[in-house]
Amino acid sequence: TIGRLRGSATPASAASDLRRVLGSARDEMPDLVGSYVIGAADLRESQYGSRRHGLLMMMAVVAALALIAAANLANLTLADLASRLGDLALRSALGGSTRAIVTSEIVPCAVLSMTGAAVGLWLAAMAAPWVLALDPAPTSAGTTVTIDWRVAFAGVAAAAAVMTAAVAIPTWRIARRDQFAF
């Protein structure tokens, strides 16, 4: 059974209260209670236990890989924009506004980032049963593991933010008309 402690209660005080209640129940109904043992533990500790540090390390590694991927994506985008500097200069010289030039660069990159995020979420959903099969302890306790929509939304938002920043800022700087000497 899972319960929530009051703000001032600790797991140790809850365990002593539970032992007191079990003792009085054992005195009143010894045949029913028998030799049961009762206690209280932190839910996070009971779920993850000694695996918590490994999970935190894995989360740090995933965050580092995401940062490396974002830096690589920004670098590739900058290289692409640098190779098309003449095209951007021509569009600017022909009267294209900075906003129109930036928008024309952002739209395909936004489609690419949203497609990548959708494929990543699909792969995560498909790989979840295989990953859970490596350690069946969480599912044997009666819990179900699903992709949380808040985490998925945060991932999609992060992908959109990185792609927008990697495209919009350099494109805006390049597309300004005063950047080109004709």
WOURSUL-V910116 format. One line per field, one symbol per residue. psi: psi as a letter, one per 20 degrees, with the letter a starting at -180 (. if undefined). burial: # if it has 24 or more other C-alpha atoms within 12 Angstrom, else .. Layout:
psi->???
burial->???
This chain:
psi->pprpqrhiqrhghhghghhgghghhhhhmhhggckqqqrpqpgghhghciighhhhghhhgggghhggggggghghgggghhhkhgghgghghjjpqgghgghhhgghhggghhgggghghghghhighhghhhnjghhijjqqprpphhggghgghggggggghhggghgghhiphiipo.
burial->.......................................##............................#..##..##..#...#..##.##.....#..##..##..##..##..#...#.................................##.####################.....
